[in-house]
Amino acid sequence: MERELRARLRRIYVENWPYWEEPATQPATQERQLEVLRQNVTRLLRHPATVQTTPRDINNYYDIECPLSAGLPPSRAELTFEEGDPEPSAEYFQLLLSAVAPVVAGVWHRFSHPDGEPRHEMFDLVSPEWFATHPEHEAAARELAHIARGLGLTLLGWDVTLQPADADWPVAPLMPEAPDLRHYLFKGYYDDWGGISKPVRDP
């Protein structure tokens, strides 16, 4: 899978292939997939999931977010998350659908304030560490992967998305100096997955 993705991304970013002409990445196809995924995230996690990002400007991905407990805002971007903030911990699920390839990736987010210091932790969709404290989410994650396959999508884990990009691919503004595959599959999304910090470049 990684080899095919690299070949596809090279065609897009180096050879300027018009990927949007392919049926699998036409907006109408992706919007249908997006709605099916959103409905099933809501069903499986039992909290309302909403679309927070669509492809525009520098973004080439769709973003579904789902708070994992009642009373939280629809998006993690709306959380107040400052040093000394007494707000209790908050957890979210996020599903990304690439606009340039028929692939998706899932991320669990945990926001907490140990010792008054803000902390943001992220976990892959099928992370054993996440399931150790959230066993109820394992079956949901497996079913979501099955649903994605039924839509013609491949679910990518961090074993693929965190692999280094090819050295000769163009590095866009706001990308890190040494981008991963995820920076091209989900261009514009720059959270530090897995605690791997990669400072972005100036625009």
N, C-alpha and C positions, 0 to 999 in steps of 0.2 A: 504493500500500500504506500509506504513512504516513497519508494522509487517513482510510482505513478504520480504522486502528488508533486514531487520535485519537478518532474517533466512538465506537468501542467502549469505550475507556477512560473517556470522558466518561459514557457510560451506566452504567458500573460504579461509578466513584468519585464522580460528581456526582449522578446520578439513582438510584443504588442498585439497579441492575438485577441480578437474581439470575442471574448468568452461569453458575453451576454447573448450571442446569437445561437448558442447551443441550448437545446430544450431543457436540459437539466438545470441551467442557471438563468433561465428567463424569469423576469420578475413575477409573472402570473403564476408560474409553477411554484416559486419559492413562497409566495404569499399564501397559497393553499397549504403548503407544508407547514408554514409558520402557524397558521390557525389551528391545524390539527395538533401540532406540538403544544401550543398554548393551552388548548382545551384539556389535553391529557396531563400536562403538568399540574393544572388546577385539580383535576380529578385524583391524581395519584398522591399529591401532597396535601390535599384537602384545604388549600388556601388559594385565593384568587391570584392567578398569574396574569401579568400584563406585558405588552410589548413596549419596551422603553427606548429602543434604538432601531432605526431603519437605515439602509444605505443612502448616504448623502455626504457631501463635502469629502472629508478624508476617510469616512467610515465605509467599509465594504462588508458589513455584516448586519444581521438582525439580532436583537437581544431580548430575550424573555426573562423576566425576573419574578420571583415568587417569595414573599416573606413566609417564614416557617412558623410564625405564631401570630395570634390575633393582636391587633392594635398597632402593628408596625406600618409605616408608610409603604406604598406600592414598590418604591425603588430604594435600594440601599443608598443612592446618592442623596436622598432626603434625610438621612440620619444626621443628627447632630453628633459629632464625633471629635470632641476637643479634649485636651488635657484637663484632667480634674472633673470632667463631666460625670455626674452620678448616674447617668442613664444605664439601665441594666444591659446585659449582653443581648445581642440581636443576631439572628441567623437568617440567611437567604439562600435560595437556589437560583442559579443563573444558567440559561441555556443559550448558546450562541449558534446561529446558523450562518454559514459563510455565504457571501454573495458571489464568490468566484469559483467555488467548487461545491459539489453535493456532499458536504460534510457538516457535522455538528460537534460541539464540545460542551460538556457540563461542568460547572464549578459550584461547590458549596462554599459559602462565605460565613465566617464567624467574626463578629465585632465584640470586643470586650474591653474592660478597663481594669486589668490587674494592677493593684497598687496605685490607682488613679492615672495610669498611663494608657493611652488608647492603643489597641492592638487589632490588627486586621489579619486573620488567618484564612487561607484558601486551600481547598482540597479538590482533587480530581473527582469526577462523577462516581467512579467505582473505588474510591480510596478506602482501604481496610481501616485506616486510622479514623475516618469519619464514621464508618459503620460500627466501629467498636463502641462509640458513644451514642449512635443513632441507628440501632439495628432495624428499626422500622423502615428506614429509607433504602435498605439494600434491595428488597423486592421491587420497590418503585423504580429504582435506577435500572434494574435488569429489564423491567417491562418497558421503560422508556427507550432503552436501546433497541428492543424488539420492534417497537412502534417506528422508530427512526429508520430501521432497515426496511420495514414495509413501505415506507415513503420513498425508498430509493436513496437513502442517506447513509453515510458511514459515520459511526460514532468514533471520534478520535480521543485517545487518552493522552496524558502528558508524555508517555513514552515516545509519541510521535511529535506532538505539537511543540515540545521544548527542545527538539533537535535543532542544531544551528542551521541557519539558511546558507545557501551557496554563497561563497565569498564574492562572486562577481555580480550578484543581483543588486540593482539600484537601491540605495538606502534613502527612504523618503524622510522629509522633515518630521520631527517628533518620534521617529523610530530610534531605538538604541543604536549605539555604534556597532554592536554585534547582534543583529536580529536573529530570532528563532523563526521556525516555520509559522508559528502562530501569528507573527507580526505581518505576514503576507496573506495567510488564510483569513484572518479577522483584522484586517488593516484598520487602525484607528482605536483598537482596544489594547491598552497597555498596562493593565494590572500585572503586578509581579507574581505570577502563578508560582505556587510552591515556595514562596519566600525568596525567589531568585530576583534580586534587585538589579535592574539594568537601567541606569539613568538615560533619559531621552535626550536627544540633541535639541539645540535651539531651532526654532522654525527657520 
